Amino acid sequence: MSRPYLFHYASSFSRSHNLSMAISRTELHKAGFEISSTPAAWEQFAINADTLVIVTSVPLSSSNTYVHVVATSNLEESAKGWSARIMQAIKQSGMVMMD
């Protein structure tokens, strides 16, 4: 059995915490991950066939959020690829909250 690999990306966004959480859940779902955490948590835990991804969204203010994407897998290319792809999808999301 190979050793687990861990890759991560972090960034701050000019978005509310609720929007950041919604974007994270949406992008994980669109990527085919099974989300194992509740919508109320700061962390979103999701898995696919070989990778565990954790997206943490921490409110810095009412309109800024710190987002950290961590992916781990026994396959280096899976952990590295998914951490980058999920963060890129979060960055490029045009999702907005509707009242």
N, C-alpha and C positions, 0 to 999 in steps of 0.2 A: 504494500500500500504506500502511496506517495504521501509526502507531507502536505499539510494544508497551506494554501497561498492566501494572502490577504492584501487587497489593494483598496485605496480610498482616495476620494476627492472631497474637497470642502470649498464652499463659496458663500458669500453673503448676497442676499437679494433684496431689492426694494419691493417687497411684497408682505402682506400680512401673514401671520402664522397660519391662520385658517386656510388661506389660499395656498400657501406652501405645502401644507398637509394634503390638501385636495389634489394638487399637482403631483405630488409624490405617489399617492395611491393610484391615480389615473395612469401615470407613466409605468408603474410596476405592472399594473393590470394589462395595459396595452402590450407590454413586452412578454406577456405570457406567464408571469409569476403568480403563484398562489399566495395571497396575502394572509398572514397568520395573526396579525395584530388587530386590535379594535381601532376604529376611526378616532377615538378620543385620545389616544396615546401620542406622545411626541415622537416616538419611534415607530417606524413601519417595518415589520419583519416580513420577508417574502422569500419563497423558495421556488426553484424549478428543478429539473432532473439532477443537476450537479452543483448548484450554486445557492448560497444563502446571501441575501442582500438586506442590509439594514440602512434605512434612510432616517436620519435624525434631523428634526426641524426645531430650532431653538429661537424663540422670539427675542430679538434684541431691542425692539421698540414696537409701537403699534403698526409701523409700516416697514419694518426691516426684520429679516429672518436669516439666521445662519443655518445652512443645510450641509450635512455631512453624509456622504454615501460610502458605505463599506461593503465590499463583496469578498466572500471567502469560498474556496473550493479546493478540492484535491487536484484540480487541473488549472495550471497557471493561466492558460489562455482564457478560460471561463471567468475566473475572478478578475483578471485584468480587463477583459473586454466588457463584462457587465457593469463594473464600477464606472468605467468611462462612458458607456452608452446611456446608463440611467442618469448620470449627472448631465450629460449633453442634452438629453430629452427634457430634463427639468429646466435647464437654462433656456432652451428654445421654446418652451411652452408659452402659448398665447392665451392660456386659460384665464378667465376672469370670474370673479364671484358675482352672482346675480342676487339681488335683494328679494 
